[in-house]
Protein backbone atom coordinates (compact mmCIF):
# COMPACT_ATOMS: atom_id res chain seq x y z
CA UNK A 1 0.00 0.00 0.00
CA UNK A 2 1.15 3.54 -0.70
CA UNK A 3 0.17 6.72 1.10
CA UNK A 4 0.71 10.38 0.44
CA UNK A 5 3.96 11.60 1.99
CA UNK A 6 1.99 14.17 3.99
CA UNK A 7 -0.08 11.41 5.58
CA UNK A 8 0.75 10.77 9.23
CA UNK A 9 2.27 7.31 9.34
CA UNK A 10 0.71 6.38 12.68
CA UNK A 11 -2.72 7.44 11.41
CA UNK A 12 -2.18 5.36 8.27
CA UNK A 13 -1.22 2.40 10.44
CA UNK A 14 -4.50 2.62 12.32
CA UNK A 15 -6.41 2.79 9.04
CA UNK A 16 -4.65 -0.31 7.75
CA UNK A 17 -5.34 -2.26 10.93
CA UNK A 18 -8.98 -1.19 10.90
CA UNK A 19 -9.32 -2.32 7.28
CA UNK A 20 -7.78 -5.70 8.10
CA UNK A 21 -10.17 -6.18 11.00
CA UNK A 22 -13.15 -5.21 8.85
CA UNK A 23 -12.16 -7.64 6.10
CA UNK A 24 -11.57 -10.60 8.42
CA UNK A 25 -15.09 -11.98 7.87
CA UNK A 26 -14.43 -12.21 4.11
CA UNK A 27 -11.16 -14.13 4.44
CA UNK A 28 -10.90 -17.95 4.51
CA UNK A 29 -11.87 -19.37 7.89
CA UNK A 30 -8.77 -21.59 8.05
CA UNK A 31 -6.26 -18.73 8.09
CA UNK A 32 -4.02 -19.24 11.16
CA UNK A 33 -3.60 -15.50 11.69
CA UNK A 34 -4.85 -12.19 10.40
CA UNK A 35 -2.85 -10.47 7.62
CA UNK A 36 0.04 -8.48 9.04
CA UNK A 37 1.72 -5.19 8.18
CA UNK A 38 5.01 -3.55 9.11
CA UNK A 39 6.48 -0.06 9.16
CA UNK A 40 9.12 -0.77 6.55
CA UNK A 41 10.26 0.88 3.36
CA UNK A 42 10.97 -1.95 0.87
CA UNK A 43 13.70 0.20 -0.70
CA UNK A 44 15.69 0.34 2.52
CA UNK A 45 18.72 -1.92 2.77
CA UNK A 46 19.26 -3.95 5.97
CA UNK A 47 21.14 -2.02 8.64
CA UNK A 48 22.57 -5.19 10.13
CA UNK A 49 22.99 -8.84 9.16
CA UNK A 50 23.55 -11.44 11.88
CA UNK A 51 24.69 -15.00 11.12
CA UNK A 52 24.11 -17.87 13.53
CA UNK A 53 26.02 -21.14 13.51
CA UNK A 54 26.00 -24.03 15.94
CA UNK A 55 27.90 -27.23 16.53
CA UNK A 56 25.04 -28.54 18.68
CA UNK A 57 21.82 -27.57 16.90
CA UNK A 58 20.91 -28.83 13.46
CA UNK A 59 19.46 -26.45 10.85
CA UNK A 60 15.86 -26.97 11.88
CA UNK A 61 16.40 -26.39 15.59
CA UNK A 62 18.65 -23.42 14.90
CA UNK A 63 16.04 -21.82 12.65
CA UNK A 64 13.33 -22.54 15.20
CA UNK A 65 15.29 -20.77 17.94
CA UNK A 66 16.08 -17.88 15.61
CA UNK A 67 12.47 -17.36 14.48
CA UNK A 68 10.70 -17.91 17.80
CA UNK A 69 13.14 -16.35 20.27
CA UNK A 70 15.73 -14.07 18.67
CA UNK A 71 13.42 -12.64 16.04
CA UNK A 72 10.84 -11.66 18.66
CA UNK A 73 13.44 -10.00 20.87
CA UNK A 74 15.07 -8.10 18.01
CA UNK A 75 11.68 -6.87 16.78
CA UNK A 76 11.08 -5.23 20.16
CA UNK A 77 14.14 -3.01 19.91
CA UNK A 78 13.24 0.63 19.41
CA UNK A 79 13.83 1.66 15.80
CA UNK A 80 13.74 -1.84 14.29
CA UNK A 81 11.01 -1.99 11.65
CA UNK A 82 11.43 -5.53 10.37
CA UNK A 83 13.42 -8.67 11.09
CA UNK A 84 13.74 -11.34 8.40
CA UNK A 85 15.03 -14.82 9.18
CA UNK A 86 16.40 -16.99 6.38
CA UNK A 87 18.81 -19.78 5.65
CA UNK A 88 16.56 -22.72 6.50
CA UNK A 89 13.02 -23.49 7.68
CA UNK A 90 11.21 -24.91 10.70
CA UNK A 91 11.79 -28.51 11.84
CA UNK A 92 9.64 -31.20 10.27
CA UNK A 93 9.47 -34.95 9.92
CA UNK A 94 9.80 -36.19 6.34
CA UNK A 95 8.23 -39.49 5.28
CA UNK A 96 9.44 -40.78 1.90
CA UNK A 97 7.35 -43.80 0.94
CA UNK A 98 8.89 -46.61 -1.12
CA UNK A 99 6.20 -47.64 -3.65
CA UNK A 100 7.64 -51.16 -4.03
CA UNK A 101 7.08 -52.42 -0.47
CA UNK A 102 3.89 -50.34 -0.24
CA UNK A 103 2.38 -52.17 -3.21
CA UNK A 104 3.62 -55.60 -2.10
CA UNK A 105 1.76 -55.23 1.19
CA UNK A 106 -1.44 -54.24 -0.59
CA UNK A 107 -1.37 -50.66 0.70
CA UNK A 108 -1.81 -47.31 -1.02
CA UNK A 109 -0.59 -43.79 -0.26
CA UNK A 110 -3.99 -42.86 1.16
CA UNK A 111 -3.45 -45.44 3.93
CA UNK A 112 -0.23 -43.70 4.91
CA UNK A 113 -1.81 -40.25 4.78
CA UNK A 114 -4.71 -41.37 6.96
CA UNK A 115 -2.42 -42.81 9.63
CA UNK A 116 -0.25 -39.68 9.72
CA UNK A 117 -3.31 -37.44 9.98
CA UNK A 118 -4.89 -39.47 12.76
CA UNK A 119 -1.72 -39.32 14.83
CA UNK A 120 -1.70 -35.50 14.80
CA UNK A 121 -5.32 -34.71 15.67
CA UNK A 122 -5.92 -32.42 18.63
CA UNK A 123 -8.82 -34.00 20.50
CA UNK A 124 -10.35 -33.26 23.94
CA UNK A 125 -8.63 -35.18 26.73
CA UNK A 126 -11.21 -34.86 29.50
CA UNK A 127 -11.02 -33.86 33.12
CA UNK A 128 -10.12 -35.21 36.52
CA UNK A 129 -12.54 -34.13 39.22
CA UNK A 130 -13.65 -34.74 42.78
CA UNK A 131 -16.00 -32.89 45.10
CA UNK A 132 -13.64 -29.91 45.42
CA UNK A 133 -11.31 -29.68 42.43
CA UNK A 134 -11.62 -30.08 38.67
CA UNK A 135 -8.47 -30.31 36.54
CA UNK A 136 -8.30 -30.35 32.74
CA UNK A 137 -6.09 -32.95 31.11
CA UNK A 138 -3.75 -31.30 28.62
CA UNK A 139 -1.40 -33.03 26.20
CA UNK A 140 0.23 -32.33 22.86
CA UNK A 141 -1.09 -34.73 20.22
CA UNK A 142 1.53 -33.82 17.65
CA UNK A 143 4.41 -36.21 17.03
CA UNK A 144 7.55 -34.12 16.68
CA UNK A 145 10.29 -36.71 16.11
CA UNK A 146 10.87 -39.27 13.39
CA UNK A 147 11.37 -42.02 15.99
CA UNK A 148 7.77 -41.52 17.12
CA UNK A 149 6.46 -42.11 13.59
CA UNK A 150 8.49 -45.17 12.67
CA UNK A 151 6.54 -47.72 14.79
CA UNK A 152 3.10 -46.51 13.62
CA UNK A 153 0.97 -49.33 12.22
CA UNK A 154 -0.09 -48.56 8.65
CA UNK A 155 -1.95 -51.82 7.99
CA UNK A 156 -1.75 -55.61 8.17
CA UNK A 157 -0.55 -58.24 5.71
CA UNK A 158 -1.05 -61.98 6.27
CA UNK A 159 -1.79 -61.25 9.91
CA UNK A 160 1.42 -59.26 10.46
CA UNK A 161 1.46 -55.58 11.33
CA UNK A 162 3.08 -53.29 8.77
CA UNK A 163 4.97 -50.43 10.40
CA UNK A 164 5.65 -47.10 8.73
CA UNK A 165 9.37 -47.83 8.84
CA UNK A 166 8.76 -50.99 6.77
CA UNK A 167 7.54 -49.02 3.76
CA UNK A 168 9.11 -45.57 4.14
CA UNK A 169 12.22 -43.68 5.05
CA UNK A 170 11.27 -41.56 8.07
CA UNK A 171 13.72 -38.94 9.26
CA UNK A 172 13.98 -35.64 11.09
CA UNK A 173 14.38 -32.79 8.62
CA UNK A 174 13.02 -29.32 7.85
CA UNK A 175 9.91 -28.04 6.06
CA UNK A 176 11.86 -26.78 3.03
CA UNK A 177 14.93 -28.83 2.18
CA UNK A 178 15.84 -26.43 -0.65
CA UNK A 179 16.49 -23.48 1.68
CA UNK A 180 20.03 -23.31 3.02
CA UNK A 181 22.44 -20.75 4.37
CA UNK A 182 26.22 -20.78 4.64
CA UNK A 183 28.59 -18.67 6.68
CA UNK A 184 32.33 -18.97 6.15
CA UNK A 185 31.77 -22.31 4.40
CA UNK A 186 29.84 -23.61 7.41
CA UNK A 187 26.31 -24.81 6.76
CA UNK A 188 23.32 -24.46 9.06
CA UNK A 189 23.58 -20.70 9.20
CA UNK A 190 20.58 -18.47 9.87
CA UNK A 191 20.66 -14.81 8.88
CA UNK A 192 18.78 -11.99 10.55
CA UNK A 193 18.21 -8.94 8.36
CA UNK A 194 17.31 -5.86 10.41
CA UNK A 195 15.68 -2.86 8.79
CA UNK A 196 15.18 0.43 10.54
CA UNK A 197 11.72 1.98 10.80
CA UNK A 198 11.55 5.31 8.94
CA UNK A 199 9.44 8.25 9.93
CA UNK A 200 7.54 8.57 6.65
CA UNK A 201 7.53 5.86 4.04
CA UNK A 202 5.47 3.33 2.20
CA UNK A 203 3.89 0.47 4.11
CA UNK A 204 3.32 -2.98 2.85
CA UNK A 205 1.78 -6.04 4.38
TAZI-V714537 format. One record per helix or strand. SS is the DSSP state (A for helix, B for strand). FROM is the first residue (numbers start at 0). TO is the last residue. Records with the same first field share a line. If there is no record, write none. Layout:
SS = FROM-TO / FROM-TO
This chain:
A = 8-25 / 58-74 / 98-103 / 108-117 / 145-149 / 163-166
B = 37-37 / 47-51 / 79-85 / 90-96 / 126-128 / 133-135 / 152-156 / 159-162 / 167-173 / 182-182 / 185-185 / 189-195 / 203-203
